[in-house]
Amino acid sequence: MLDTSKFHVKTVKQTTTYGKFEMSPMIGGFGHTVGNSLRRTLLITIPGAAITRVKFDGATHLFTTLPGVKEDLVEISLNLKKIKFAYHKDEPVNLVIDKKGSGVITAADIQDTDTCKVSNPDQVIATLSDTKSHFHAEITVERGVGYTMAKEQKSDVIGEIILDATFTPVTKVNYEVEPTRLGKKSNYDKLTIEIWTDGSVEPLTALKLATKDLISSLAQIVDPKDFEEEVIAISTGPISQGADISIEEIELPLRVINALKKAGYYNIETLMKAGRLEVSKAKNVGEKSLKIIDAWLKERGFTWK
């Protein structure tokens, strides 16, 4: 019987947002098996924290502006969704942004706590145009996995705006498999895996969490555990599950987002149904934007015509 557990794990490089790791020697074929499994698990199961709700002083809905603020609330909300947090508690936490006078408001202006820290303080939120300007907002940060859609949530608080939230702290994963030797034998694999995160979790920590999740899932095959929950299979048809994600989750210029919406592409499903060629006909959607969409879809397992 082959022993697939004996290989070395080497940290080639690691920062707070990037890690490169080598695993060898692996039994031939296990490089791709382990590499692809870890990549998918890293992008799916690692928990993170994001802003899910916001309430702006002086605004009751998203499609409006604030006096003395250069950006409208749609653009401000897009900026808020890019802010990442290091937060490890299950209950939601409320934070405040309060700034007066002219200048740029960044994530560093969020009044965070000892348990909930901003990971990317340089992220721009909005711009105050004059010395009399005053920006005040209350945000809710929650911990979760994957995505949550604003349209799936409800709020009884007047003026509270619910945001689409991306919790996943792992932004990108690449892996490469090369042949390597073990003694006189050359039919072994060396797996190199690169992990990028948003800074709220270190790459090595993310790798270990993903490995534990994978082991836990596969253990159900070897040692099944009974559970009472009823499992219901849901048919998603030809479109991948989660395709109703708003196109605002793709980091495109605001003018391109607006152009796509004007052309009728409000979410990932409408993009995939139309196809690349049809979307390219939309005004202000150039090849550079299409390549960004290509990369975003591929990274999350979506495909389009």
C-alpha positions as CSV (number, residue, x, y, z in Angstrom):
1,M,0.0,0.0,0.0
2,L,1.3,3.4,-0.9
3,D,2.0,5.8,1.9
4,T,0.9,9.2,0.6
5,S,1.5,11.1,3.9
6,K,5.3,11.3,3.9
7,F,6.4,14.5,2.3
8,H,8.1,17.7,3.4
9,V,6.3,21.1,3.6
10,K,8.6,24.1,3.1
11,T,7.8,27.8,3.4
12,V,9.6,29.5,0.5
13,K,8.2,33.0,1.3
14,Q,5.5,34.5,3.4
15,T,4.3,38.0,4.2
16,T,0.9,39.0,5.7
17,T,-0.7,38.8,2.3
18,Y,1.3,36.3,0.3
19,G,2.7,32.9,0.9
20,K,4.6,30.4,-1.3
21,F,4.9,26.8,-0.1
22,E,6.5,23.6,-1.5
23,M,5.4,20.1,-0.8
24,S,7.6,17.1,-1.9
25,P,8.2,14.4,-2.6
26,M,4.6,13.3,-3.3
27,I,3.6,10.1,-5.0
28,G,3.2,10.7,-8.7
29,G,-0.2,12.2,-9.5
30,F,-0.8,13.4,-6.0
31,G,0.6,16.9,-6.8
32,H,-2.4,17.8,-8.9
33,T,-4.8,15.9,-6.7
34,V,-3.7,17.7,-3.5
35,G,-3.0,21.1,-5.3
36,N,-6.4,21.4,-6.9
37,S,-8.3,20.2,-3.8
38,L,-6.5,22.7,-1.6
39,R,-7.0,25.5,-4.1
40,R,-10.8,25.0,-4.2
41,T,-11.0,24.6,-0.5
42,L,-9.0,27.8,0.2
43,L,-11.3,29.8,-2.1
44,I,-14.5,28.3,-0.6
45,T,-14.3,27.5,3.1
46,I,-12.0,30.0,4.8
47,P,-14.1,32.4,7.0
48,G,-13.6,36.2,7.0
49,A,-15.3,39.4,8.1
50,A,-17.0,42.1,6.0
51,I,-19.4,45.0,6.3
52,T,-22.9,43.7,5.8
53,R,-25.0,46.8,6.8
54,V,-24.4,50.6,6.8
55,K,-26.5,53.6,8.0
56,F,-25.5,57.0,6.7
57,D,-26.6,60.2,8.6
58,G,-28.7,62.2,6.2
59,A,-29.7,59.3,3.8
60,T,-32.6,56.9,3.8
61,H,-31.7,54.9,0.7
62,L,-28.7,53.9,-1.5
63,F,-29.5,56.0,-4.6
64,T,-28.8,59.5,-3.2
65,T,-25.9,61.8,-2.3
66,L,-24.7,63.4,0.9
67,P,-24.0,67.2,1.2
68,G,-20.3,68.0,1.0
69,V,-19.4,64.5,-0.1
70,K,-17.9,64.1,-3.6
71,E,-19.0,60.5,-4.2
72,D,-22.6,59.2,-4.3
73,L,-23.7,56.5,-1.9
74,V,-23.4,53.7,-4.6
75,E,-19.7,54.5,-5.0
76,I,-19.2,54.8,-1.3
77,S,-20.9,51.5,-0.7
78,L,-18.6,49.8,-3.3
79,N,-15.6,51.2,-1.4
80,L,-17.0,49.9,1.9
81,K,-17.3,46.4,0.5
82,K,-13.5,46.5,-0.2
83,I,-12.7,47.0,3.4
84,K,-11.4,43.9,5.2
85,F,-11.4,43.1,8.9
86,A,-9.6,40.8,11.3
87,Y,-12.5,39.6,13.4
88,H,-13.0,36.2,15.0
89,K,-16.2,36.4,16.9
90,D,-19.6,35.0,15.8
91,E,-21.8,37.9,16.8
92,P,-22.0,41.1,14.6
93,V,-20.2,44.2,15.8
94,N,-21.1,47.8,15.1
95,L,-18.5,50.4,14.3
96,V,-18.6,54.1,13.6
97,I,-17.0,56.4,10.9
98,D,-17.1,60.1,11.9
99,K,-15.1,62.7,10.1
100,K,-15.3,66.5,9.7
101,G,-13.6,68.9,7.3
102,S,-12.2,68.6,3.8
103,G,-10.1,65.6,2.8
104,V,-10.2,61.9,2.1
105,I,-11.9,59.4,4.3
106,T,-10.2,56.1,4.5
107,A,-10.7,52.8,6.4
108,A,-8.2,54.1,9.0
109,D,-11.0,56.5,10.0
110,I,-13.2,53.6,11.1
111,Q,-13.3,53.5,14.9
112,D,-12.4,49.9,15.3
113,T,-12.0,47.9,18.5
114,D,-9.4,45.5,20.1
115,T,-11.4,42.5,18.7
116,C,-12.3,43.9,15.3
117,K,-9.4,45.5,13.4
118,V,-9.3,47.0,9.9
119,S,-6.8,45.0,7.7
120,N,-6.5,47.5,4.8
121,P,-6.6,51.0,6.4
122,D,-5.5,52.8,3.2
123,Q,-8.7,51.8,1.4
124,V,-10.5,55.1,0.3
125,I,-14.1,55.4,1.4
126,A,-15.1,59.0,0.3
127,T,-13.9,62.5,-0.2
128,L,-15.2,65.5,1.8
129,S,-15.2,68.7,-0.3
130,D,-15.0,71.5,2.2
131,T,-14.3,72.4,5.8
132,K,-17.9,72.4,6.8
133,S,-18.5,68.8,5.5
134,H,-19.4,66.2,8.0
135,F,-19.6,62.4,7.3
136,H,-21.1,60.0,9.9
137,A,-22.0,56.4,9.3
138,E,-22.6,53.3,11.4
139,I,-21.4,50.0,9.9
140,T,-22.1,46.4,10.9
141,V,-19.3,43.9,10.5
142,E,-20.1,40.2,10.5
143,R,-18.0,37.0,10.2
144,G,-19.0,34.5,7.5
145,V,-18.0,32.3,4.6
146,G,-18.3,32.9,0.9
147,Y,-20.9,35.5,-0.2
148,T,-24.1,36.9,1.1
149,M,-26.5,38.8,-1.2
150,A,-28.2,42.0,-0.1
151,K,-31.5,40.9,-1.6
152,E,-31.5,37.8,0.6
153,Q,-31.4,40.0,3.8
154,K,-34.0,42.2,5.5
155,S,-33.8,45.1,7.8
156,D,-36.4,46.7,10.0
157,V,-34.1,49.7,10.8
158,I,-35.2,52.9,8.9
159,G,-32.3,54.2,6.7
160,E,-30.2,51.0,7.1
161,I,-28.7,49.8,3.8
162,I,-27.8,46.1,3.3
163,L,-24.7,45.4,1.3
164,D,-23.6,42.3,-0.7
165,A,-20.7,40.9,1.4
166,T,-17.6,39.0,0.3
167,F,-16.2,37.2,3.4
168,T,-13.5,35.1,1.7
169,P,-10.1,36.4,2.9
170,V,-8.2,34.4,0.3
171,T,-8.1,36.4,-2.9
172,K,-6.1,34.2,-5.2
173,V,-4.5,30.7,-5.3
174,N,-2.1,29.3,-7.8
175,Y,-0.4,25.9,-7.8
176,E,2.2,24.2,-10.0
177,V,3.4,20.6,-10.1
178,E,6.9,19.6,-11.2
179,P,8.6,16.1,-11.4
180,T,11.1,15.4,-8.6
181,R,13.3,12.6,-7.4
182,L,13.4,10.4,-4.3
183,G,16.6,8.5,-4.3
184,K,16.9,6.7,-7.6
185,K,13.2,7.1,-8.3
186,S,12.0,10.0,-10.5
187,N,8.2,9.4,-10.6
188,Y,7.5,11.8,-7.7
189,D,5.8,15.3,-7.7
190,K,6.8,18.6,-6.1
191,L,3.7,20.8,-5.4
192,T,4.3,24.5,-5.2
193,I,1.3,26.5,-4.0
194,E,1.0,30.3,-3.8
195,I,-1.7,32.0,-1.7
196,W,-2.7,35.6,-1.6
197,T,-5.0,36.9,1.2
198,D,-6.5,40.3,2.1
199,G,-4.3,40.6,5.2
200,S,-6.9,39.5,7.7
201,V,-5.5,36.0,7.8
202,E,-1.9,34.9,7.1
203,P,-1.4,32.5,4.1
204,L,0.1,29.7,6.2
205,T,-2.9,29.9,8.6
206,A,-5.3,29.8,5.6
207,L,-3.4,26.8,4.2
208,K,-3.7,24.9,7.5
209,L,-7.4,25.8,7.9
210,A,-8.2,24.6,4.4
211,T,-6.3,21.3,5.0
212,K,-8.3,20.7,8.2
213,D,-11.5,21.4,6.4
214,L,-10.5,19.0,3.6
215,I,-9.5,16.2,6.1
216,S,-12.8,16.7,8.0
217,S,-14.8,16.4,4.9
218,L,-13.1,13.3,3.6
219,A,-13.2,11.7,7.1
220,Q,-17.0,11.3,6.6
221,I,-16.2,8.7,4.0
222,V,-14.0,6.7,6.3
223,D,-15.8,7.2,9.6
224,P,-19.4,8.3,8.8
225,K,-21.2,10.5,11.4
226,D,-24.9,10.5,11.7
227,F,-26.8,13.8,11.5
228,E,-30.4,14.7,11.6
229,E,-30.5,17.5,9.0
230,E,-32.4,16.7,5.9
231,V,-30.3,17.1,2.8
232,I,-32.3,18.5,-0.2
233,A,-30.7,18.5,-3.6
234,I,-31.2,21.8,-5.5
235,S,-30.9,21.8,-9.2
236,T,-29.0,24.9,-10.4
237,G,-29.5,24.1,-14.2
238,P,-26.8,25.2,-16.6
239,I,-25.8,28.2,-14.6
240,S,-23.4,27.7,-11.6
241,Q,-24.8,28.1,-8.1
242,G,-24.1,31.6,-6.8
243,A,-24.3,33.2,-10.2
244,D,-26.7,35.8,-8.9
245,I,-23.8,37.7,-7.4
246,S,-23.9,41.3,-8.3
247,I,-21.5,42.5,-11.0
248,E,-20.3,45.1,-8.4
249,E,-18.3,42.4,-6.8
250,I,-16.0,42.5,-9.8
251,E,-13.4,45.2,-9.3
252,L,-14.1,47.2,-12.4
253,P,-14.1,51.0,-12.9
254,L,-17.4,52.6,-11.8
255,R,-18.1,53.8,-15.4
256,V,-17.8,50.2,-16.6
257,I,-20.1,48.9,-13.9
258,N,-22.7,51.5,-14.9
259,A,-22.3,50.7,-18.5
260,L,-22.9,47.0,-17.9
261,K,-26.0,47.8,-15.8
262,K,-27.3,50.1,-18.5
263,A,-26.9,47.2,-21.0
264,G,-28.9,45.0,-18.7
265,Y,-26.1,43.0,-17.0
266,Y,-26.9,43.3,-13.3
267,N,-25.3,40.0,-12.0
268,I,-23.0,37.2,-13.0
269,E,-25.8,35.1,-14.4
270,T,-26.8,37.7,-16.9
271,L,-23.1,38.1,-18.0
272,M,-22.7,34.3,-18.5
273,K,-26.0,33.9,-20.4
274,A,-25.1,36.7,-22.8
275,G,-21.5,35.6,-23.4
276,R,-18.2,37.4,-23.9
277,L,-18.9,38.5,-27.4
278,E,-22.3,40.0,-26.7
279,V,-21.0,41.8,-23.5
280,S,-18.2,43.3,-25.5
281,K,-20.7,45.2,-27.6
282,A,-21.8,47.2,-24.5
283,K,-20.7,50.9,-24.5
284,N,-17.5,51.6,-22.5
285,V,-16.7,47.9,-22.1
286,G,-13.3,47.3,-23.6
287,E,-10.9,44.4,-23.8
288,K,-9.2,45.4,-20.6
289,S,-12.5,45.2,-18.7
290,L,-13.3,41.9,-20.4
291,K,-10.0,40.4,-19.3
292,I,-10.7,41.4,-15.7
293,I,-14.1,39.7,-16.0
294,D,-12.4,36.6,-17.5
295,A,-10.0,36.4,-14.6
296,W,-12.7,36.9,-12.0
297,L,-15.0,34.3,-13.4
298,K,-12.2,31.7,-13.8
299,E,-11.0,32.3,-10.2
300,R,-14.4,31.5,-8.8
301,G,-15.2,28.5,-11.1
302,F,-17.7,30.3,-13.4
303,T,-17.6,30.0,-17.2
304,W,-19.2,32.1,-20.0
305,K,-19.7,31.6,-23.7
